[in-house]
Amino acid sequence: MKQLLLLILLISSIYNTLFAQNFRDVRLNFGFQGNFPERVFNDEIPHHNNKNGGGGFHLYPKWIYNNQNSVGLNMEYVLVTENFQTDDIGSFNIISLCPTFNHYFLTSKIRPFVGIGIGSYSVIYHSPKINLGIKPLVGISFGKYFDLSLEYNRILNRVRIDPMSMGDFDNYYFGIKGSLSAGLLRLKN
């Protein structure tokens, strides 16, 4: 009974906190990203090696709850290319679900922002199946309709690569992401 009462109080508190905010709207961001190969940051890697490169797409429903903050759930599918070993270069398929918080520095139409996401990353066909990861990001928002960001995705667990794979990657990918944004729901103050 105490647990039920505590749960009701917690839900009520969260509900009152959320709806006491001066929030604006719920939006759906969607778009594509390109990952920078590791050779961009390490001169010792040959120019033809595309390790940790690749690209992907994402869906990101987000709730803008005041002029400077938003929260959302970033859902992403990415192909990350493996370390160059032979002429047959493979890739790793990664699916991530990251609750993400963004803080906007300005309230004008062009707004720089920083953010952080923490969530689960799954490298398909490799173990463990669910991994903890973190995603710090910086970006700029143009009006309510386009976001451009640099995102560093780091898997914190040690991914055990299937021995049948020819190469590997370094548990991270760093990319540039473009997102179009569409309004889902406009909420009144």
N, C-alpha and C positions, 0 to 999 in steps of 0.2 A: 504494500500500500504506500509506503514511504517513497519507493522508487517511482511509482506511478505519479504521485503528487510532485515529486522533484522533476520528472519528465514534463508534466503539464506546465509547471512554473518556468522551466527552461524554454520550452516552445513558446509560451506566452511572452517571455522576456525577449526572445529573438524576434518574434513577430512585431512587438511594439517598437523595438529598436529599428528594425528595417523600415517600417511604415511611418516612423517619426522623421525619417530622413527627407531631404528635399530632392528626391530622385527624379530623373527625367524619363528615361525610357529603357526598353529592352531591345537590343540589336543583335543581328546575326552577321558576324564577320566570316568571310570565306575567301580563299585564295590559294596561291601557290608560293613555293619557296625554292630557292636554290642554295645548296650547301657549298661552302668553300672547301676545296681540297686542303689537306694538311700541308702540302708543299707551299701554300701561300704564306704560312707562318714558320716553315722550317726549310732553310736553303739546302740542307743535306739530302732532301728527298728529290729524286730525279723529276724533271719537268713533265715527263709522260705519266707519272704515277698519280692517279686520281683518288688516292686513299682518303676516306672520310668525305668525299664529294657526294654529289647526287642531288636529289630534289624530292619534293612531295607536295601534298596539298593538305588543307585543314578546314575545319568548321569550328567556329568559336562563338557560341552564344554568350553575350555579355550584358550585364546590367549596369548602366551608368546611374549610380545612386546619388551623386552630387556633382558639382562642377569640376572636381579634381580627382575623383576616384571611381574605379569600376572594378567589378569582379566578374569572372566568367569561367567557363569550362572549355579549355582548348583541347580539341580532338584532332589528332594529327596522324597521317600516314606518310612515312618517309622511306625512300630507298637510299641507303648509304653504301657507297662503293667500297669494296674491300681493298686491302693492300695488294699492289701489283705483284703477281707471282708468275703468271704465264700470259699468253695471248688471250686466254679466256678469262676475262675479268668479271667476277660476280658481284653481287650486292647483298646487303642485309635489309630485310623488311622489318621496319620498326613501327609499332603502333603505340601512341601515347595518349593518356588522358590526364590532363593537368589542370586542377583548379588554379586560376591565375588572377593576380591582383595587379592593377595598373594605377600609378599616380601621375596625374597630368600637372605640369608646372604652371601653365597659363590657362586662362579661360577664354582666349580668343579663338578664332577659326583655325589657326595653325598652332598646334599645341605639342611641344615635346613631352615625352613621358618616359618613365622607368617602370619596370614591373618585375614580378617574381612568380614563378609557377613551381609547384611541387606536386608530383603525382606518380603514376605508374607508367612504366615503359615495358613493352614486350617485344623482344627480338625473336621473331617467328623462326621456328625450327631449332632454336638454341635454348639453353637453360641458364638460370631459372626462367620460368615462363613469365613471372611478374617481377619487375625490378623497380626499386625506388629511384626516382630521378629528380633533378632540379633544373630550372630554366630561368636564369636571369636574362633580362632583355632591356633594350633601349630603343626608342623609336620616335616617330613624329606622326601626328594625326592631322589630316587635312579635312577640315570641316567635320562632318559626321559620316563622311562617305568613303574615306580611304585612309588606311594606316600603312606605314612602312616601318619595319623594325629589323634590328639585328638581334638574333637570339642564339644563346649558347645552351645547348641541351647536353646535360651530363648525366649518364647512368651511374649511380653510386654503387650498385652491386657489381660484383665481378661476374661478367657474362662468360659462361663456358661455351666456347665455340665448338660446334659439331666437328669432329675430326675429318669428316668428308668434305668440309669446306677447304678451298685452296688458300684463302687468305684470312685476314682479320681486320678489325678496326679498333680504335682506341677508346671505346665506351663514350664517345662524344661526337656531336656534329655541331657545326657553327654555320648558321645560314642567314640569308636575307629574305624577309617575308613580306609580300604585298597582300593586303586584305581589302576587299570591297566590303562595305557595310550596308545592310538593309535594316530598316526599322521593323520590328516585330510587334511591339506594343508600346503605345505612348501612355504614360501614367501621369496623372495630375498631382500637383503638390497638395 
